[in-house]
Amino acid sequence: MAKASEVKVGNILRYNGELVTVTEVMHRTPGKGGAFYLDKFRNIKTGKIVEARLATDEQVEICRVETNDYQYLYDEGEFMVIMNNETYDQFNISKTLLGPSVRFLKEGMNVIVSFESEEPIMAQMPNSVELEITYSEPAVKGDTSSGALKTATTENGVEIKVPLFVNQGDKVKVDTRTGEYLERVK
Protein backbone atom coordinates (compact mmCIF):
# COMPACT_ATOMS: atom_id res chain seq x y z
CA MET A 1 0.00 0.00 0.00
CA ALA A 2 1.12 3.54 -0.73
CA LYS A 3 -0.17 7.02 -0.08
CA ALA A 4 -2.01 8.93 -2.79
CA SER A 5 0.88 11.43 -2.80
CA GLU A 6 3.20 8.66 -4.10
CA VAL A 7 1.07 7.86 -7.16
CA LYS A 8 2.67 8.79 -10.50
CA VAL A 9 1.45 8.81 -14.10
CA GLY A 10 1.91 5.33 -15.59
CA ASN A 11 1.40 3.44 -12.30
CA ILE A 12 -1.08 0.59 -12.33
CA LEU A 13 -3.41 0.58 -9.33
CA ARG A 14 -6.15 -1.63 -7.98
CA TYR A 15 -8.98 0.90 -7.54
CA ASN A 16 -12.48 -0.23 -6.51
CA GLY A 17 -11.49 -3.82 -7.31
CA GLU A 18 -10.47 -2.99 -10.90
CA LEU A 19 -7.02 -2.59 -12.45
CA VAL A 20 -6.48 0.95 -13.70
CA THR A 21 -3.54 2.84 -15.14
CA VAL A 22 -2.91 6.40 -13.95
CA THR A 23 -3.17 8.89 -16.85
CA GLU A 24 -3.19 12.21 -14.98
CA VAL A 25 -2.33 13.43 -11.47
CA MET A 26 -3.29 16.94 -10.29
CA HIS A 27 -2.57 18.30 -6.81
CA ARG A 28 -5.14 20.79 -5.51
CA THR A 29 -4.88 23.08 -2.50
CA PRO A 30 -8.22 24.84 -1.98
CA GLY A 31 -8.61 27.90 0.25
CA LYS A 32 -10.67 25.94 2.75
CA GLY A 33 -10.04 22.35 3.74
CA GLY A 34 -7.06 20.09 3.16
CA ALA A 35 -5.11 19.46 0.01
CA PHE A 36 -6.14 16.57 -2.25
CA TYR A 37 -5.25 14.84 -5.50
CA LEU A 38 -7.58 14.79 -8.49
CA ASP A 39 -6.47 11.78 -10.54
CA LYS A 40 -7.64 10.30 -13.82
CA PHE A 41 -7.49 6.53 -14.31
CA ARG A 42 -8.10 4.36 -17.38
CA ASN A 43 -9.65 0.97 -16.69
CA ILE A 44 -7.34 -1.63 -18.26
CA LYS A 45 -10.11 -4.03 -19.31
CA THR A 46 -12.82 -1.63 -20.47
CA GLY A 47 -10.77 1.47 -21.41
CA LYS A 48 -13.23 3.65 -19.48
CA ILE A 49 -11.83 6.86 -17.91
CA VAL A 50 -12.53 7.35 -14.19
CA GLU A 51 -11.81 10.45 -12.12
CA ALA A 52 -11.03 10.10 -8.43
CA ARG A 53 -10.53 12.58 -5.62
CA LEU A 54 -7.99 11.23 -3.14
CA ALA A 55 -6.84 12.73 0.15
CA THR A 56 -3.04 13.15 0.35
CA ASP A 57 -2.71 10.44 3.01
CA GLU A 58 -5.31 8.03 1.52
CA GLN A 59 -3.98 4.51 0.97
CA VAL A 60 -3.95 3.05 -2.58
CA GLU A 61 -2.66 -0.28 -3.86
CA ILE A 62 0.06 0.08 -6.49
CA CYS A 63 0.29 -3.20 -8.43
CA ARG A 64 3.53 -4.80 -9.49
CA VAL A 65 3.32 -5.42 -13.20
CA GLU A 66 5.92 -7.42 -15.10
CA THR A 67 6.21 -6.77 -18.84
CA ASN A 68 8.28 -8.98 -21.16
CA ASP A 69 8.64 -10.13 -24.75
CA TYR A 70 6.98 -13.47 -25.44
CA GLN A 71 6.95 -15.60 -28.56
CA TYR A 72 3.57 -16.60 -30.01
CA LEU A 73 3.59 -20.37 -30.50
CA TYR A 74 0.13 -21.44 -31.66
CA ASP A 75 -3.61 -20.85 -31.53
CA GLU A 76 -5.84 -22.73 -29.07
CA GLY A 77 -9.44 -21.63 -29.66
CA GLU A 78 -10.16 -18.39 -27.76
CA PHE A 79 -6.63 -18.42 -26.38
CA MET A 80 -3.13 -18.22 -27.79
CA VAL A 81 -0.12 -19.99 -26.36
CA ILE A 82 2.93 -17.81 -25.75
CA MET A 83 6.40 -18.67 -24.45
CA ASN A 84 8.84 -16.68 -22.35
CA ASN A 85 12.03 -16.55 -24.45
CA GLU A 86 14.31 -16.70 -21.39
CA THR A 87 12.67 -19.33 -19.15
CA TYR A 88 10.72 -21.25 -21.85
CA ASP A 89 7.61 -21.13 -19.63
CA GLN A 90 4.37 -21.29 -21.63
CA PHE A 91 1.15 -19.39 -20.90
CA ASN A 92 -2.36 -19.33 -22.35
CA ILE A 93 -3.65 -15.78 -22.79
CA SER A 94 -6.93 -14.53 -24.20
CA LYS A 95 -6.87 -13.23 -27.78
CA THR A 96 -9.05 -10.31 -26.70
CA LEU A 97 -6.01 -8.71 -25.00
CA LEU A 98 -4.59 -7.93 -28.46
CA GLY A 99 -7.83 -6.47 -29.79
CA PRO A 100 -8.47 -6.30 -33.55
CA SER A 101 -4.74 -6.58 -34.41
CA VAL A 102 -4.84 -10.29 -33.39
CA ARG A 103 -5.81 -11.17 -36.98
CA PHE A 104 -2.25 -10.34 -38.12
CA LEU A 105 -0.64 -12.74 -35.63
CA LYS A 106 1.87 -15.19 -37.12
CA GLU A 107 3.53 -18.17 -35.45
CA GLY A 108 6.97 -17.29 -34.10
CA MET A 109 6.13 -13.57 -33.79
CA ASN A 110 7.13 -11.70 -30.62
CA VAL A 111 4.43 -9.93 -28.59
CA ILE A 112 4.72 -7.83 -25.44
CA VAL A 113 2.59 -9.11 -22.54
CA SER A 114 2.13 -7.59 -19.07
CA PHE A 115 1.33 -9.83 -16.10
CA GLU A 116 0.04 -8.75 -12.70
CA SER A 117 0.43 -11.59 -10.15
CA GLU A 118 0.30 -14.39 -12.75
CA GLU A 119 -2.69 -12.85 -14.58
CA PRO A 120 -2.14 -11.42 -18.09
CA ILE A 121 -3.63 -7.92 -18.15
CA MET A 122 -2.26 -6.28 -21.34
CA ALA A 123 -0.77 -7.43 -24.63
CA GLN A 124 0.66 -5.54 -27.58
CA MET A 125 1.74 -6.61 -31.04
CA PRO A 126 4.49 -4.98 -33.07
CA ASN A 127 3.27 -1.90 -34.99
CA SER A 128 3.90 -3.64 -38.32
CA VAL A 129 4.30 -7.19 -39.62
CA GLU A 130 5.65 -8.73 -42.82
CA LEU A 131 3.18 -11.04 -44.57
CA GLU A 132 3.24 -12.91 -47.86
CA ILE A 133 0.48 -12.34 -50.39
CA THR A 134 -1.12 -15.71 -51.20
CA TYR A 135 -3.81 -14.44 -53.57
CA SER A 136 -4.16 -11.26 -55.58
CA GLU A 137 -6.16 -10.35 -58.66
CA PRO A 138 -3.95 -9.35 -61.58
CA ALA A 139 -3.90 -5.63 -62.32
CA VAL A 140 -6.19 -4.50 -65.15
CA LYS A 141 -4.28 -2.97 -68.07
CA GLY A 142 -5.05 0.71 -68.35
CA ASP A 143 -6.16 1.06 -64.71
CA THR A 144 -3.37 3.42 -63.73
CA SER A 145 -5.25 6.08 -61.82
CA SER A 146 -3.12 7.33 -58.97
CA GLY A 147 -3.66 5.52 -55.69
CA ALA A 148 -5.61 2.63 -57.23
CA LEU A 149 -5.90 -0.33 -54.85
CA LYS A 150 -6.94 -3.96 -55.18
CA THR A 151 -7.84 -6.64 -52.64
CA ALA A 152 -5.21 -9.22 -51.70
CA THR A 153 -5.19 -12.14 -49.25
CA THR A 154 -2.25 -12.62 -46.87
CA GLU A 155 -0.73 -15.89 -45.65
CA ASN A 156 -2.88 -15.84 -42.50
CA GLY A 157 -6.12 -15.30 -44.46
CA VAL A 158 -6.60 -11.57 -43.88
CA GLU A 159 -7.79 -9.48 -46.81
CA ILE A 160 -6.08 -6.10 -47.24
CA LYS A 161 -5.99 -3.39 -49.88
CA VAL A 162 -2.69 -3.15 -51.78
CA PRO A 163 -1.44 -1.11 -54.76
CA LEU A 164 -1.84 -2.58 -58.26
CA PHE A 165 1.85 -3.50 -58.60
CA VAL A 166 1.73 -6.00 -55.68
CA ASN A 167 1.43 -9.58 -56.96
CA GLN A 168 0.90 -13.06 -55.53
CA GLY A 169 4.07 -14.24 -53.74
CA ASP A 170 5.23 -10.73 -52.78
CA LYS A 171 5.98 -9.92 -49.15
CA VAL A 172 4.39 -6.76 -47.81
CA LYS A 173 4.58 -4.79 -44.57
CA VAL A 174 1.19 -4.17 -42.93
CA ASP A 175 0.30 -1.79 -40.09
CA THR A 176 -1.25 -3.98 -37.34
CA ARG A 177 -3.18 -1.06 -35.80
CA THR A 178 -5.04 -0.02 -38.96
CA GLY A 179 -4.63 -2.98 -41.34
CA GLU A 180 -3.19 -0.71 -44.03
CA TYR A 181 -0.52 -1.67 -46.54
CA LEU A 182 2.78 0.12 -45.77
CA GLU A 183 5.32 -1.12 -48.31
CA ARG A 184 6.55 -4.03 -50.37
CA VAL A 185 9.44 -5.95 -48.78
CA LYS A 186 12.26 -7.31 -50.91
C-alpha positions as a printed NumPy array, in Angstrom:
array([[  0.   ,   0.   ,   0.   ],
       [  1.116,   3.536,  -0.734],
       [ -0.166,   7.018,  -0.08 ],
       [ -2.006,   8.929,  -2.791],
       [  0.88 ,  11.428,  -2.802],
       [  3.201,   8.661,  -4.097],
       [  1.067,   7.863,  -7.16 ],
       [  2.674,   8.785, -10.498],
       [  1.447,   8.809, -14.102],
       [  1.909,   5.332, -15.594],
       [  1.404,   3.436, -12.295],
       [ -1.08 ,   0.586, -12.326],
       [ -3.409,   0.575,  -9.333],
       [ -6.153,  -1.629,  -7.983],
       [ -8.979,   0.9  ,  -7.542],
       [-12.483,  -0.227,  -6.512],
       [-11.485,  -3.821,  -7.309],
       [-10.474,  -2.992, -10.902],
       [ -7.023,  -2.591, -12.446],
       [ -6.479,   0.954, -13.7  ],
       [ -3.54 ,   2.838, -15.142],
       [ -2.91 ,   6.401, -13.955],
       [ -3.167,   8.887, -16.852],
       [ -3.19 ,  12.206, -14.978],
       [ -2.335,  13.427, -11.465],
       [ -3.287,  16.945, -10.287],
       [ -2.566,  18.298,  -6.806],
       [ -5.144,  20.791,  -5.514],
       [ -4.882,  23.083,  -2.501],
       [ -8.222,  24.842,  -1.978],
       [ -8.605,  27.903,   0.25 ],
       [-10.667,  25.939,   2.746],
       [-10.035,  22.355,   3.744],
       [ -7.06 ,  20.094,   3.157],
       [ -5.112,  19.463,   0.006],
       [ -6.143,  16.572,  -2.245],
       [ -5.25 ,  14.839,  -5.497],
       [ -7.579,  14.792,  -8.486],
       [ -6.468,  11.779, -10.536],
       [ -7.637,  10.296, -13.825],
       [ -7.494,   6.534, -14.307],
       [ -8.098,   4.359, -17.383],
       [ -9.65 ,   0.965, -16.691],
       [ -7.338,  -1.625, -18.259],
       [-10.106,  -4.035, -19.313],
       [-12.816,  -1.63 , -20.466],
       [-10.771,   1.467, -21.41 ],
       [-13.229,   3.65 , -19.479],
       [-11.827,   6.858, -17.908],
       [-12.53 ,   7.347, -14.192],
       [-11.808,  10.446, -12.124],
       [-11.029,  10.095,  -8.428],
       [-10.529,  12.58 ,  -5.621],
       [ -7.986,  11.228,  -3.14 ],
       [ -6.838,  12.731,   0.148],
       [ -3.042,  13.148,   0.348],
       [ -2.711,  10.438,   3.014],
       [ -5.308,   8.034,   1.523],
       [ -3.984,   4.507,   0.966],
       [ -3.945,   3.051,  -2.578],
       [ -2.661,  -0.278,  -3.862],
       [  0.064,   0.077,  -6.494],
       [  0.29 ,  -3.202,  -8.429],
       [  3.529,  -4.799,  -9.486],
       [  3.324,  -5.419, -13.204],
       [  5.922,  -7.417, -15.102],
       [  6.209,  -6.772, -18.843],
       [  8.285,  -8.982, -21.156],
       [  8.64 , -10.127, -24.755],
       [  6.981, -13.469, -25.439],
       [  6.945, -15.602, -28.561],
       [  3.571, -16.596, -30.008],
       [  3.593, -20.367, -30.504],
       [  0.134, -21.441, -31.661],
       [ -3.611, -20.853, -31.532],
       [ -5.836, -22.728, -29.07 ],
       [ -9.444, -21.633, -29.664],
       [-10.162, -18.388, -27.759],
       [ -6.625, -18.419, -26.384],
       [ -3.128, -18.215, -27.793],
       [ -0.117, -19.995, -26.356],
       [  2.933, -17.811, -25.753],
       [  6.396, -18.675, -24.452],
       [  8.843, -16.684, -22.354],
       [ 12.03 , -16.552, -24.454],
       [ 14.312, -16.702, -21.392],
       [ 12.67 , -19.333, -19.154],
       [ 10.719, -21.246, -21.854],
       [  7.607, -21.132, -19.627],
       [  4.366, -21.289, -21.632],
       [  1.147, -19.392, -20.896],
       [ -2.361, -19.327, -22.353],
       [ -3.653, -15.785, -22.788],
       [ -6.927, -14.529, -24.204],
       [ -6.865, -13.233, -27.778],
       [ -9.053, -10.313, -26.697],
       [ -6.013,  -8.705, -24.998],
       [ -4.593,  -7.928, -28.465],
       [ -7.829,  -6.466, -29.789],
       [ -8.466,  -6.305, -33.549],
       [ -4.745,  -6.581, -34.406],
       [ -4.835, -10.286, -33.395],
       [ -5.806, -11.173, -36.981],
       [ -2.249, -10.338, -38.122],
       [ -0.642, -12.74 , -35.632],
       [  1.867, -15.188, -37.115],
       [  3.526, -18.174, -35.45 ],
       [  6.966, -17.289, -34.101],
       [  6.132, -13.571, -33.788],
       [  7.127, -11.701, -30.622],
       [  4.431,  -9.932, -28.586],
       [  4.716,  -7.833, -25.437],
       [  2.594,  -9.111, -22.538],
       [  2.13 ,  -7.59 , -19.071],
       [  1.326,  -9.826, -16.099],
       [  0.036,  -8.752, -12.696],
       [  0.43 , -11.589, -10.155],
       [  0.303, -14.393, -12.748],
       [ -2.69 , -12.848, -14.584],
       [ -2.141, -11.419, -18.092],
       [ -3.627,  -7.916, -18.145],
       [ -2.26 ,  -6.278, -21.336],
       [ -0.768,  -7.428, -24.627],
       [  0.661,  -5.543, -27.578],
       [  1.738,  -6.613, -31.042],
       [  4.49 ,  -4.975, -33.073],
       [  3.266,  -1.905, -34.99 ],
       [  3.902,  -3.644, -38.324],
       [  4.304,  -7.192, -39.62 ],
       [  5.651,  -8.731, -42.821],
       [  3.183, -11.037, -44.567],
       [  3.242, -12.909, -47.861],
       [  0.476, -12.338, -50.387],
       [ -1.115, -15.712, -51.199],
       [ -3.806, -14.436, -53.571],
       [ -4.157, -11.259, -55.58 ],
       [ -6.156, -10.351, -58.658],
       [ -3.953,  -9.351, -61.584],
       [ -3.896,  -5.629, -62.325],
       [ -6.186,  -4.504, -65.146],
       [ -4.278,  -2.973, -68.065],
       [ -5.047,   0.707, -68.346],
       [ -6.156,   1.057, -64.711],
       [ -3.374,   3.418, -63.729],
       [ -5.255,   6.082, -61.822],
       [ -3.122,   7.326, -58.969],
       [ -3.662,   5.521, -55.69 ],
       [ -5.612,   2.63 , -57.228],
       [ -5.898,  -0.335, -54.854],
       [ -6.944,  -3.965, -55.183],
       [ -7.84 ,  -6.639, -52.641],
       [ -5.206,  -9.223, -51.698],
       [ -5.195, -12.137, -49.247],
       [ -2.248, -12.617, -46.875],
       [ -0.734, -15.886, -45.649],
       [ -2.882, -15.841, -42.499],
       [ -6.117, -15.304, -44.458],
       [ -6.601, -11.57 , -43.877],
       [ -7.79 ,  -9.482, -46.813],
       [ -6.078,  -6.104, -47.236],
       [ -5.994,  -3.387, -49.883],
       [ -2.694,  -3.154, -51.785],
       [ -1.435,  -1.11 , -54.763],
       [ -1.838,  -2.579, -58.259],
       [  1.853,  -3.501, -58.595],
       [  1.725,  -5.999, -55.679],
       [  1.427,  -9.583, -56.956],
       [  0.895, -13.056, -55.535],
       [  4.073, -14.243, -53.744],
       [  5.233, -10.732, -52.781],
       [  5.983,  -9.922, -49.146],
       [  4.386,  -6.757, -47.815],
       [  4.583,  -4.79 , -44.57 ],
       [  1.185,  -4.167, -42.931],
       [  0.301,  -1.789, -40.088],
       [ -1.253,  -3.976, -37.341],
       [ -3.18 ,  -1.059, -35.804],
       [ -5.043,  -0.019, -38.963],
       [ -4.633,  -2.985, -41.339],
       [ -3.194,  -0.709, -44.028],
       [ -0.524,  -1.67 , -46.541],
       [  2.776,   0.119, -45.767],
       [  5.325,  -1.119, -48.31 ],
       [  6.555,  -4.034, -50.372],
       [  9.442,  -5.949, -48.779],
       [ 12.256,  -7.312, -50.908]])
